[in-house]
Amino acid sequence: MADRIVVCDDEPFITHAISLKLTKAGFEVVTAANGQLGWKHIEQDPPALVITDLQMPELDGFGLCRLMRQNDQTRNIPVIMLTAKGFEIDHQQVMEELKLTAVMIKPFSPRELLELVQHSLGTAAAVS
Amino acid sequence: MSVCTYFMLESAAAAGFVGATCLLCTLAMLTSIARGERYARTAIHKSESRGQAHPQAGLYQSILSEALGVLQCREDELEKSAVNSRELQLHLQEKAFDLIRLQGTFDSLPRSIAILDENGRLQFMTSSAKRWLAAYPGSVDPTSDTNAFDLQRIPQIEQLVGEILGGQSPQTQRVAEIPNPHGDQHAVYRATATGIYDREQSLLGIAVSLEETGTKTFDESRHTELVSAVAHEFKTPLASIRAFVEMILDGDIDDRDEMQDAFRLIDVQTDRLARLVNNLLVLARIENGDVNFRRENCDLDEILKCSVASVQPIADEKELAITSELDECSSVIFADRELLQQAITNLLSNAAKYTESGGQISLRKTTDEDNAVIEVQDSGVGIPEGSLQKIFDKFYRAPGQSMEADGSGLGLTLVSKVITHVHNGSIDVSSTVDRGTCFTIRIPLGPKRPKWITNSASSTVSSASSPGILLRS
């Protein structure tokens, strides 16, 4: 059965692109327009991995990660954060604090994202 | 003379001693005095007989007395006019005090004010205006020996004043922004020129006021924040474009429909980038006090109809109903057609963006005494009260409002600047969360109608139609 991935971003074009890339690579993808909606999907059926934008309405990427880290069901799910913020945040600190797998800066490469996802889930060989 | 002699004799006798020499001396004196008396009598007699001998003496005398009479009259009049002049002087003094009080009042205002006559010549300036102008390079006319200030050497003011003098501007008020002449490049002054007209609508003068629009001292952190916000706005559409281009190149998109979709998305995002660049440039122009916008007399209804037409496809896609309700009055305004249409379109597409499918957007135009009033109302998500004040700030997004594909974060800032700075209008917003938002724009109507005509006309013609009738006449 394909690994399930939840993608949260308020840019519909971004979620569309990621969804397309990951689906072609054999993953099952669920998209959400903000952290709040994303959390509902994650809580209901904990996915294999979460890709989330940082700046989102309702609940941002930081908030979503904190929620996940407080819940036993979602505590250990790998999270990849996408952000358009470059030097404004200390990526190392954020990664450690929220136990992020990786931070990707927008504009990002879907190809690199896919590789990162596959690496995180240890499925690189199987899918490609 | 006789008294003198008597006194001399008496004093001599009283002395009780009269020397021979002394006596002789006294006698000689007496003789000479008596001779003098006689001479005087003869002289008087002679003059009297000469006077009687003149034949026209009577005439002279009557002329003299006539003249005396006239003189007396004049003296009375003089006295009267002296009283009048004192009163006039008091009155003038009172007026002078009034002027000083007025000058003091003007000087106490935070704005610097200058008054020009109907030919654009400087008549009056507040002390702050003098200081301001003295520091403005080139504002002192070198050809004038009095070192007179020449307000019109400042290009922004020259254009404002020129528009009013030339009657080109149908409005009485025009606004331009002038970069601070005092070396600090980040402070901007707003100059407002207001035509002063008499009842017959002929120009009496122009009042120019200068106001510092906030002390925008250069703030490094604010600058960084802004650059970072601009970069963020660029990155978002760029991210979509990059993602899709890479996926096309990688062969991830093989289906013909998917390919079509991808190209459409790239097209939309490229368009968004282009608009962002354009908006930034227009904003920079407005903020730098650029006054060279192409303002002309335009038909507002036409602009509104074009704006609705350009938003219609988005509305159709989201199944939103756009109703437009324009009153009968023809609304001629002095506007930069392209910018104004862009502003109205921004408001309409904003409304479409924040309104759920099946919702309503209405555009309404009414006309009051001086303004065209445009309302853009939606039945969308609304704006929380705490955010209402900030929505016109650059890159501000109200919490809870999702960032849709076509948002540039500059839309409302630009709308507000285009309305207030370029068109001397105003923009207000009211909103109820989950009920919708209403933007109200007021733009001065033109050509300028005399106020007193409007007032008298409104009593006989219904207020809704009177401005239109006056405009057509």
Interface residues (C-beta under 8 A of the other chain):
Chain A: D10 E11 P12 F13 I14 H16 A17 I18 L20 K21 K24 A33 N34 Q55 M56 P57 E58 A84 K85 G86 E88 K106 P107 F108 S109 P110 R111
Chain B: S228 A231 H232 K235 T236 L238 A239 S240 I241 R242 A243 F244 E246 M247 D250 D252 I253 E258 L265 V268 Q269 R397 P399 G400 Q401 S402 M403 E404 A405
